[in-house]
Amino acid sequence: MKNSKLRWTAAGISISCSMIQATAIISIQWIAWIFLMISVLMWTYVSYTEKDMARLTQQLVFIALSFIAIYNWFQYR
């Protein structure tokens, strides 16, 4: 697989950010959001280059819903 290193990097970022989110420390959640968006963009690129349309669609939906979630978080904070 030509994207193996990119996949593992994206997976590592996702796992690390999930641990940050699990701490429930609200003041650092924005850090996880930034890196999760980087991870999702990496996964989107991998899905596009590998022509995996199901995963690409999943990542695009996740990006859209993430922006909505961030907007809602700032609106109700």
Helices and strands as residue ranges (DSSP letters): H 4-22, G 26-28, H 29-49, H 53-76
